[in-house]
Amino acid sequence: MSTPAAAAPSPPSSPVLLEPVERLRALVGGLELPLDAAGVDRARTERDQLLAQLDDYLLPRLRRLDAPLLAVVGGSTGAGKSTLVNSLVGSHVTTSGVLRPTTRYPVLVHSPADAQHFLSGAVLPGLARTTGAEVPDPAHPGSAAKGLRLVEVPDQPAGLALLDAPDVDSVVEANRDLAVQLLGAADLWLFTTTASRYADAVPWEVLRTATERGTAVAVVLDRIPPDALVEVRADLSRMLADAGLKSAPLFTVAESALEGGLLPAQQTAPLRRWLAGISADARSRDVVVRRTLSGALASLATRVPRLADAADAQAAEDSSLRADLHGAYADATESLQEHLSDGTLLRGEVLARWQEFVGTGELFASLQAGVGRVRDRIAAAVRRKAPPADRLGEALATGVAALVVDAAGRARQSALLRWRARPSGAALLAAAPPAASDPQLRPGFTAEVERLVRDWQQHVLDLVRAQGEGKRSRALLYSLGVSGAGAVLMLVVFAASAGLTGAEAGIAALTAALAQRVLEAAFGDQAVRTLAAAARADLVARVEDLLEREQASLVRLLPDRGAGDEAALTGSQLRQAAAEVARAGDVGRGSTA
């Protein structure tokens, strides 16, 4: 049988293509898919397989078009791959059977003339090499988990090596992955099957992949009962045609007794002659190289865009997770700001301390007599004795701290709930340290909030002190005291009563009006508004900074997106790199036309 030369596309020029393919390889190698976005498992597999084919086949072949061909013998369990390889080379170089020891270290048979090429690691550079009869023990320190066992056979035709791959349907996932990797590195795939297993699903899935990538394929139908040969061969030929492999050479091996563990020479003679012809004839060899190389390059036009879509999906998922965080903390911050200004604080302990500050409940009971009369009584009271401003300040600090802690707790719980509703977020939290995914606030957070509030109160006192430099202000400030004036200013900051109803709303309104008039008497109405706005803005800024730091602790669980040259890879970069390879291929074909 001859190789179908007419089906082979024109070869691209390797010097033109090498640089853009190397750039593409760098991008694919840098593509991280850490988030569990939709379809990410499939995308990770595709990335790994593409990266392996770039390293194991495309780049080595582009760097050296005249390098020896690699024919990978692949197929399902029990298809007779090892027996076929042994029979083709005429000696026992690889072990048959399901439990063969060469599963981790497949046997690569080569000519002495090609020894240096395969020892150099030019092909399948990620696999270790051994030339001994025994494969390395993976438990031994320094031993590679998988590799190639190189066997030099004097009678093997130069320029063509045979590789006995693990079963594509192995029950061991690592063996299946290695089989797929080896098939991706092949110039030629010898698909081996039997009369009883040629319709198995798994090998045909791999065959379809080979078809999509344009790999040169030949089929060996083994162990055919002589009386079923015509029927089985016709059925398999039909299946090959349906799979787009109508032109693939088909070799048959009738069921017969082994001779010294090898197939009878006449059974393998057609395949041996065909392989020898490819090795010896430059034209036939060139057809195989052109077909597989051009097919692998052409497959990039569909494989890389799928990876680009996966990269875009990662970016979208990352943005969604960040939006979840931002939304949870923004909602909590907005709610907190409302509570800090809607009068929520002006009740309970704060209200009791305010009553004490202005001169007992009897004085507070006379609020309805008019703000002017109350102001006069306050002035009289503060002239007689210093008000208990410290207790009012402590009550305010406790109330503010409780609101901030509550807001932070709700923000964290909301953020974690939103993440757990997403597969990507749930996976991040499952992989995070327990403290990082704990819905409870971190130890020491409450104490930090209390320090924040005390620092803010000190800032308010500084504002009051600075404002009281005028002669009139100094006199009234002296009467009230800095602590007293500061406490009253804090009440003004929290004075609105929109969040309260009924009697509480009335009390808060009167409290707010009273506090406002007291300060206006000292500083003037515009100064009071300015002071209150500055104090409120400072508190909000401090709280927002604190919540942003809490949010950042969850942001750190997300993959680092980087910046500048270190920014995460985008889908557009991959698409552009694939387009550059396609353009270089067009130029290369034009230069060889």
N, C-alpha and C positions, 0 to 999 in steps of 0.2 A: 504493500500500500504506500501511497505517496502522500506527503503533506500538501494540503490544498493551498497552493501558492497564490492562486487568484484571489482568495479571500483576505489576504493580508494587506493592511493599509500601508501607505507610504510611511517610511520611518522619519521621525523628526530628527533634527540635528542635535546631538547631545550637548555640544558646547553652548548652544543658544539656550537650551532648556535648563541646564544644570543650575544656574544661579537663581532663577525664579522658583524652581522646585525646592532648592535649599531654603529660600525665604519662607515658602509655604510650610516646609517641615518645621522651621523655627516657631511659626505661629501655632501650628497644630500641637507642637510639644508644649507650648505655653498655655494652651487652652485648659482652664480649670472649670470643672462643672460640679462645684461643691454642694449646691442647693438641690433639694429634691423637687425640682420643677417637673411638670408633666413630660413624660417621655425621656427623662434624664438617664435611666438605666440603658436604654437603647442607644442614646447619644454617647454615653461613656464607652460602651462596647465599640461603637463605630469609630470613635476617636482613637481608641487603643489599636484597633485593627488597621486604621489608616496610617497611624504613626508607625506601626510595625511594618507595613508594606513599603512605606517611604524609606525606612531605615534598611529593611532586609532585601528589598528588590529594586525599587525605582532609582534611588540615588546610586547604589553600587552599579546598576546596569548603565545609567547615564554616564557615570565616570569611566566606565570601560565597556564599550559595546562588544568588544571581541573577547570578553571574559568567558570561561567555560559555562555551558548551559547546566542548569540544575533541573532535573526531572524528579518530581516528588511523587512517590507511589502512595496514594491515599485511598481510603475507603472505609467501610464499616467493619465491625468486629467479625473475625472469622472469614474474611474475604480472601485470605491467602496472600496478603501483601508480602510478608516476609519470605514465604516460599517462592513467590515470583521473583523477588530481588535475588535470592540465593541462586535460583535457576538461571537467571539472566547472566550472572557473573560466573556461574559454574563452580561455586564453593559456598560453604556455610559461613556467611559473614554476619548474619543477623538471626536472632532467635525467634522461632514461631511460637504462637500460643497467646492466650489472653494475658497471662502473667509474665510475659517476656520482660527481662530486665532492662531492655533498651527503651522502655516507654518514656523514661525521663531523659535518656540520652539516645535519641534515634541514630541509626547507623547511616552514615554518608559514605558511599563507595565512590572512589575517584581513581583516576589514572595517576601514576607516578609523576607524569608531566604537569599535572594540575595541583600537586600537593601544596605548593607554596601559596597558591591562590586561596585555597580553602583553609589553610592554617592561619593565614593572615587576618581572618575575620572580616574580609571585604564583604562577604555575604553573611547575613544573620549575625551581625556584630554583637548583639546582646547575649548570645549563647556561648557558654564556655566550650573549650575543645579538649578532647582527650584522644589519644591514639592507642591506648592500652586495651587489652582484652576485657578488663573489668571497668565498670563505670564507677565514678567516685561515690562514696557513701555520703548522703546529704547530712548525716549526723556528725560527720567529721568536721572539725573547725576548718574554715577556709574553703570547704567544698561548695561548688555551685549546685543549686537545687535542680537545674536542668542544663542541658548542653548538647553537643554533637559528639558522637564517637566516629572519628575519621578512620576509614579502612582503605588502605592502598592496595589495589588489585592490578597486577602487571598487565593482564589481558583486557582491562577496561579501556574502551576507546578514549583517546585524549579529547578533551573539549566537552565531555558529557559526564556528569555525575548523577548517581541515583541516590535518593534519600527515602528511607523507609519510615513513613510518618506514623504517629500513634493513630488509634481508631478515632474517626470523627464522631462516633456515637459512644465513646467510652463512658463508663459510669462515673469516672473521675473527671471533674470539671477541668482541673489543670491539664489533663491529657488532651481533652477536647480543644482547649484554648491553644495548646502547643500545636496541635494538628492544623488548626486554622491559620496560625502564624506561619507554619512551614509552607502551607499551600499558597499563602500570600507572597512567599518569597520565590515561588517556582516560575521558571521560564515555561515549563511544560508540566501538566498534571496528568499522571497516569491513573485514571479512576478505575479502581479494581473492585469488582463485585462478582456475585455468584448467581447461578441459575435460580436459586431459592431466595435470594435477597436483593435482586437488582431493582425491585420496586420500593425498597425501604425509604421512608420519608426523609430521615436525617441526611443521608448522603446526597439526596436530590436537592435539598436546601443548599448544601455547599456547592453542588454543581451549578445551581442557578446563580449563586454569587460569582462563581468563576465566569459564567456567561456574561453577567452584568459588567464584569471587569475586563472582559475580552481576553482572558487567559487561554492559551493554547491547551487543548484537552485531547487526550486519546483515552479510549475505554478498553479495558480488558475484562471480558466476560469469562469467568473461571468456573471450573467444575460443572460443565454442562453434560448431562446424559446424552450420549450420541443420538438416541432416537428423538430427543427434544431440541436438538441444536437449531434446526431451521426455524421452528416455531418460536423459541425463546429469542433467537437473534432478531427475528422480524419484529417481535414485540418491543424489544429494547431499542431497536432502530427507530421505531415509531415514537417512543418516549423521548429519545434524544432529539428527534426532529421537532417535537412539540416544545422542547426546552430550548430551542434555538441552537442545537448542536448537531444539526444534520450532517455537516461536513466533518465532524470529528471522526478520526480513524477508529474502527472497531475491530478488536482482535478477540478471537475465541480460543479457549483452552478446554478441550474435552476432558470429561472425568476419566481419570486413569490412575493406575498405581504409580506411586513415587518410586524413583530409582535412586537409592542412597539418600533419600530425603529430598530429592530434587524432581521437578517435573521432567518428563521425557524431553530430550533436546528438540525433537521434531515439533513438539507442541509450542515451544517458545521461539522457534526459529524465525517465524515472520516478524514478531515484535523485535527480536534481537537485530534482524537485518534493517528494520525501519529505524531503530535507534542509531545503529552504526551509520546508516546513510545520512541522518541528520548531523552526526558528528563529523563525518568525512566530507560532506558536500556543503560548500560555503553558501550556495543558494538556498538549500533546504534549511540550513542553520539560520540564515538571515531571515527567512520567512517566519520561523518560530519567534525569534527575537522581536521582529517588527510587530507581529500580531500581539504578543503579550505586552510589550512595552507601550504600543499605541493604545491598546485596550485599557491598560492601567492608567495612562494619562487621561484618556477620554472619560474614565469613570470619575475623575476628580470633579468634572462638571456637575455631577449630581451628588457626590458624597460630601464635598466641601460645603455646598449651600445648606445641606442638612445640619452640618456642624455649626454653620453660621446662624441658622435658626435656633439651635440649642444655646449658642452664646447669647443671642438676643433674649431668649426665654429666661436665662439666668439673670440678665440685667433687669428684666421686667419683674422677676420674682424678688430680686434684691430690693428693688424700688418699692414693691408692695409691702415687704416686711418692714422697711424703714418707714413707710407711710403709716403702717399699723402702730408702730412705736410713737411716731410724731402725733398721730391722732389721739392716742390714749393720753399722752402727757399734755397735749394742747387742750383737750377737754377738761382734764383735771385742773390745769392752770386757769382756764377761763372760769370754771366753777369757783375756784378759790378766790379769784379776784372779786367775783360777785359777793361772796360771803364776807370778804374783808371790807366791803363798802355798803352792804345792804342793812346794816344794823344788827346783824346776827350776834355780834359780840356784846351788844349793849343790853345784856340781861344777866340774870344769875349773879355770880360772884362779882362781875365787873360792875353791875348796876348797884349792888350793895356797897361796894367800895366807893363808888361815885357819891352815893348818898352820904356816906360817912365823910367823904372829902368836903362836900359843900356845907356840912354842918348839921347832921342827924336827920332822921326821917321827918321830924316836925317841919324842918325847913323845906324838905322835898314836897311835903304835903301842901305847902302854900304856893306851889308852882303856878296853879291856875290863877293866882292873884295878879299875875302879870310878870313878864320877864324883867321889866324895869325895877319893880320892887325886889325881886329875887336877887338881881345884880347888886342892889344896895345892901341887902342883907349879907351877901357873900363878901362884899368889900369889908363890911363891919366884922364879919367872922374872921377873915384872914388877918385883920389888924390885931385881933385879940390873941390868936394862936396860930401856929403853923399847921396847915392841913396835912392829913396822913397820905401824902402823895405816893410814898413808896409802896403802900399796900395796893393802891389803885394801879400803879405801874406793874406790880407783880401779877395782879389779876389779869391785866391786859396781855402781859407776856404769856401767861399760861393759856389764855384763850387763843391767841394768835398761833402759838406753837401747836396746839391741838388741831387747829384747822389745817396747818401745813402738813403735819404728819398724816392726817386723814386723807388729804389730797394726794400725797405721795403714795400712800398705800393703795388707794383706788386706782391711780395711774398704773402702778406696777401690775396689779392684778388684772386690770383691763388689757394691758399690753400682752401679758402672758396668755390670757384667754384668746386674744386675737391670733397670736402665733400658733397656739395649739389647734386652732381651727384650720390651719394650713398644714399640709404634709411637710412642706419645707421647714416651717417654724417648729412643728412638733419634733422633727428630726434634729434640728439645732438644739432644742432644749433637752432632748434625750441624751445627746452627746456632751452636753455642758456639765461642769461640776455641779453637784447638788445645790451649793449655795447660790450659784448663778441663776438657777431656774426656780428657786424658792419664792413663792408668792409673798412671803413675809419680808418686811423691810430688814435691811442688814443691821446687825448689832451696832449700837452706837449712833444710829441715825437720829433718834429722838434727842439725844444729848447734843448732837450737831445742830439740830433745829433750834433748840433752846439757846445755844450760843449765838446763832444767827439773829434771833429775836432780840437778845440782850444787846448785841452790837448795833442793831437797828435803833433800839431805844437810845443808846448813847449818841447815835448820829442825830436823832431828833432833839436831844438836849443841846447838842452843839448848834443845831439850827436856831433853837430858841435863844441860846446865849448870844449868838452872833446878831440876831435880830434885835436884842435888847440893849443895843449900844446907845440908842437915843435917850435924851434926858427924861422924857415922859415915860418911855418904855422901861428905863432902868428903875424908876420909882415903883411902877406897878409890878415889874418883874421881881423887885425886892420884896414886895408885899406877898406875891404868890410863891416866890421861890422858883428856881430853874426847874426842879423836879415837878413842882406843881404845874407850872406853865406847860412843861413837856407832856405831862399826863393829860392835861386838858387838850393839847394839840392832837395827841393820839386819839382822843375821843372824837375830835372833829374828823380825823381821817376815816374812822369807822362809823361815822354818824348817820348815814342815810338809813331809812327805815323801810325800804321797799320790800325786804324779805320778811317783815313781821306783820302780824295782824292783830286786830282787837286792841285790848288794853296795852299789850306790849308795844304796839306801833305808836300809840299815844305817848307812852312813857319815853320811848326812844326819841320821838320827835322833840319832846320838851327837853330831854337831856341834850340833844344835839344843839337846839337853839340856845340853851343856857351856856354850853361850852363855847359856842361860837361868839356870843356876846361878851363873855369874860375875856377872851383873847382879843376881840376887836377893841375892847377898852384899853388893852395894853399896847397893841401894835397897829390898829387900824384894819378896816375890812379887807383892803387889797393885800396887805401884808399877810393876813391870816390865810386868804385863799392861796397865795403863793407858797406859804409855808406848808399848808396841808397838801398841796399838789406835789411839792418836792419830797415831803415825807412819804406820801403814798407811792410815788414813782420809785423811790429808793427801796422801799420794802418789796415792791413787785419785782424789781431787778434782782434783788438778793434771792428771792424765792425762785424766780425763773432760772437763775444760775444754778441753784441747788438742784432743781428738778432736771435741768439739762445734764448735770453730772450723773444723776441717777439714771437717766435715759441712756447716757453714754455707756454705762456698765452693761446694758443689754445690747447696744450697738456693737460692742466688742465681740459679741458672740457671732456676728455676721462675718463673712469672708471679707478680707481687706481689699477694697476696690482700687487702692493705690491712686497715684496722681502722676501726671506728666508721662515720662517714659515708662513709669512703673504702673500705669493705669491698666485696669483689667481689659483683656482682649475683647474686641467688639466683633459682631457679625460682619459689619461692613469691611473690616480689615481682612477677614478670611475670604469674603467674596472678591475683594480686589486682588488678593494674592492668587486665587484660582483663575481669575480673568487674565492676569499677567502670564500664568502658565499657558493658558489657552492661546494667547496672542503669540507667545514665544514658539509654541508648537506650530502655529500657522506659518510663522516666519521660517522656522526650521524646515518644514515640508516644502516651502517655496524655494529655499536655497538648495534642496536636493532634487528638485523636480527636473 
